Amino acid sequence: MQRTSLRKARLYDQYRLPYAADAVVALLERIGPVNSVADIGAGTGQLTRLFAPHCRQVIAIEPDPAMRTVAGESLAGLTSALIVA
């Protein structure tokens, strides 16, 4: 697997179009409360950030070290988020 540079990971996080927060809220309203969510291929944690306030635990699974680093920076204040490789 080719690794992303830290610079590219930060650019990705800064310029990637955001997920629709309303869609996450609508999904959770439709399916009801959930304790845990797995964000597979979490990248820089953008989707994890949307689920974290609504779930007891969000596991952000990201194999790329640079993307995990940026995710860790942006998810640092969210106690419900766990980042793994």
Contacts in CASP RR format, 6 or more apart in sequence:
PFRMAT RR
TARGET T0000
AUTHOR 0000-0000-0000
METHOD contacts of the structure
MODEL  1
MQRTSLRKARLYDQYRLPYAADAVVALLERIGPVNSVADIGAGTGQLTRL
FAPHCRQVIAIEPDPAMRTVAGESLAGLTSALIVA
1 63 0 8 1.000
1 64 0 8 1.000
3 64 0 8 1.000
3 65 0 8 1.000
3 66 0 8 1.000
4 12 0 8 1.000
4 64 0 8 1.000
4 66 0 8 1.000
4 67 0 8 1.000
5 66 0 8 1.000
6 66 0 8 1.000
6 69 0 8 1.000
6 70 0 8 1.000
8 66 0 8 1.000
9 43 0 8 1.000
9 44 0 8 1.000
9 64 0 8 1.000
9 66 0 8 1.000
9 67 0 8 1.000
9 69 0 8 1.000
9 70 0 8 1.000
10 70 0 8 1.000
12 43 0 8 1.000
12 44 0 8 1.000
12 67 0 8 1.000
12 70 0 8 1.000
13 44 0 8 1.000
13 45 0 8 1.000
13 46 0 8 1.000
13 70 0 8 1.000
13 74 0 8 1.000
16 44 0 8 1.000
16 46 0 8 1.000
18 46 0 8 1.000
19 46 0 8 1.000
19 47 0 8 1.000
19 50 0 8 1.000
21 50 0 8 1.000
24 47 0 8 1.000
24 50 0 8 1.000
24 51 0 8 1.000
24 54 0 8 1.000
25 54 0 8 1.000
28 34 0 8 1.000
28 54 0 8 1.000
34 54 0 8 1.000
34 55 0 8 1.000
35 55 0 8 1.000
35 56 0 8 1.000
35 57 0 8 1.000
36 55 0 8 1.000
36 56 0 8 1.000
36 57 0 8 1.000
36 58 0 8 1.000
36 59 0 8 1.000
37 51 0 8 1.000
37 55 0 8 1.000
37 57 0 8 1.000
37 58 0 8 1.000
37 59 0 8 1.000
38 58 0 8 1.000
38 59 0 8 1.000
38 61 0 8 1.000
39 45 0 8 1.000
39 47 0 8 1.000
39 48 0 8 1.000
39 51 0 8 1.000
39 58 0 8 1.000
39 59 0 8 1.000
39 60 0 8 1.000
39 61 0 8 1.000
40 61 0 8 1.000
41 60 0 8 1.000
41 61 0 8 1.000
41 62 0 8 1.000
41 63 0 8 1.000
42 48 0 8 1.000
42 60 0 8 1.000
42 61 0 8 1.000
42 62 0 8 1.000
42 67 0 8 1.000
42 71 0 8 1.000
42 83 0 8 1.000
43 60 0 8 1.000
43 62 0 8 1.000
43 64 0 8 1.000
43 67 0 8 1.000
43 68 0 8 1.000
43 70 0 8 1.000
43 71 0 8 1.000
44 67 0 8 1.000
44 70 0 8 1.000
44 71 0 8 1.000
44 74 0 8 1.000
45 60 0 8 1.000
45 62 0 8 1.000
45 70 0 8 1.000
45 71 0 8 1.000
45 72 0 8 1.000
45 74 0 8 1.000
45 75 0 8 1.000
45 81 0 8 1.000
45 83 0 8 1.000
48 58 0 8 1.000
48 60 0 8 1.000
48 71 0 8 1.000
48 75 0 8 1.000
48 78 0 8 1.000
48 81 0 8 1.000
48 83 0 8 1.000
49 74 0 8 1.000
49 75 0 8 1.000
49 78 0 8 1.000
49 81 0 8 1.000
51 58 0 8 1.000
52 58 0 8 1.000
52 75 0 8 1.000
52 78 0 8 1.000
52 80 0 8 1.000
52 81 0 8 1.000
53 78 0 8 1.000
53 80 0 8 1.000
55 80 0 8 1.000
56 80 0 8 1.000
57 80 0 8 1.000
57 81 0 8 1.000
57 82 0 8 1.000
58 78 0 8 1.000
58 80 0 8 1.000
58 81 0 8 1.000
58 82 0 8 1.000
59 82 0 8 1.000
59 84 0 8 1.000
60 71 0 8 1.000
60 75 0 8 1.000
60 81 0 8 1.000
60 82 0 8 1.000
60 83 0 8 1.000
60 84 0 8 1.000
61 84 0 8 1.000
61 85 0 8 1.000
62 68 0 8 1.000
62 71 0 8 1.000
62 83 0 8 1.000
62 84 0 8 1.000
62 85 0 8 1.000
63 85 0 8 1.000
65 85 0 8 1.000
68 83 0 8 1.000
68 85 0 8 1.000
71 83 0 8 1.000
72 83 0 8 1.000
75 81 0 8 1.000
75 83 0 8 1.000
END
